[in-house]
Structures are given as structure tokens and as C-alpha cells.
């Protein structure tokens, strides 16, 4: 599936301690809206199935409803919004957003309690509003995928977090390794867990989704630490993204990320998965090295 992806804004009404973009309350806006409109127009006949809007927090923009309507008028079949869900707690706004054409909301839910989610977002009520937002859009017939970033503070509670998400009626849960850029890099020691410590809990959370029949995907992990669970990694060949980020256009965002944000170690050279796997984020490798990686043996050729 080909997707178009647009960074709509730098601003946000949360200040998440692991935000990869580094958006937070009070970040000045540097996105040129004219470039966004041009990008959407230029690509309207490119066979893109989804336009994915993200930021920062895209729903904060005054022009957000106009942009949604413009995307529909240009003929794109589907629109997804990556959001913290807080503004969708207002039913009128949720109705307008869904009626205008958004049919998938990707909502951050990193905790199953007010204490946990509000701590991450550094905003009181972020949990209550996100949960109301999820319930509102589901009641309006919109699909919801929740995204959980796995941190030091929540990895032992992942099973409870996915169970809570499922109790809200979400149709897909994505569990994501922390991308060590933006606020996540600034707060590296505070938030980034070792893969070997977090992965057993990730697997239990995946099992809980599978058992309940809810779609689950994993993102950003090296294949070897997951073992058989690597089959749940998002297939980026199947889900390609062309992205506009400020004035940069990435023709294939995932390839760019694999080549620039991640790295492989000596151990990867002999690994049978080396052409399928991006390795680990560079800053993670700098802090924890490659000792947790277990290369997969090449199948022996019978002569
Ligand atoms: S050893 Fe390296 S290439 Fe092989 S799966 Fe692990 S990280 Fe990927």
C-alpha cells in the first residue's frame, strides 16, 4: 500500500518526555502551509491509498478542517490522523473531523492510568481527554489504532495497557520501540529501556492481543531480539510512505530511516536477516552496544 505522509505542524498541546519530533507546548510553528498544499496537489494522481497527517498535534491547526476537506476534494480515498486524541474529546469536533473524511485515527495511549499517561504528556487530563476522544470517534464509526511507545516507566505494564486499549474497542494496537531523537534523545537515560529487559513484556502484550483477536503490530525493533515475534513487525515494503517534512520530501521514508537513523554491528555481518533488518537506533547502540543481538545462522547450502 502506498501512503502519503504530511508533517502538518511543529506545535503540540502535550510535552511528551519521549516525543521523537521534540514538539511540545509552546514550540514555535515552522511548517510552511503553502508547501503542504502544493505537495497534496502534486501527488493526487500518484495512487496513494492513505494520506496520513501528523505533527506535533495536527488537530490544533485552525486550518485542519479545511485541509481534510481539500484532501477529499483532491480524490484521495482515505485519511488518517496521528493524534494525542485530546481535541477529539469534544464530540462536535470529533463529528466534524469524521464527517469531513478522516477514517482512521492513530491515537497515542502509552498508559492505562491517568497517572502514567499524564506523567508522559506532562499535562493533567491528557489521559481522560484521549480516552474520551477514542470513545467518541469509535462511536462515530471511525477505526482507531492506538500506539504505545515502550519506555522504562511502562514496559512492565504493557499487558495491562493493551487490555485497556482493547476494552475501548480499538481495532489495532501498535507497540513501538522508542526512536531516540527529539525529546527521547534528551531524556535518554530517563526513558529508554534495554531491549532485553522490555522484550519479554512486549511478547506478553502481543499474546494478549492475539488471544483477543485484535490486530497487533510492532515497530522499530531489530528482528533478532523478537525471535518468532518478528512476524508482527510492520512490513515497510507493503506499507510505503512518501513524506513531506518541512521542506524535505522523502520518497521512501522507511528506507531513509533504515539507512540514516539505525545501524548494525559486527554481529550483523553474518546474520541471515541482515538484508531484512535495519539493526538498532544509533544512539541506542552508542549507549548499550550490540551485546543483546543474536545473529541468525545462514542456512547451510547442500552441495
Ligand atoms: S543480528 Fe543484526 S541484522 Fe541480524 S536480526 Fe539482529 S540486528 Fe538485525
Boltz pocket constraint, residues with backbone or C-beta under 6 A from the ligand:
constraints:
  - pocket:
      binder: B
      contacts: [[A, 222], [A, 223], [A, 224], [A, 225], [A, 264], [A, 265], [A, 267], [A, 268], [A, 271], [A, 272], [A, 273], [A, 274], [A, 275], [A, 277], [A, 278], [A, 279], [A, 280], [A, 293], [A, 294], [A, 295], [A, 296]]
      max_distance: 6.0
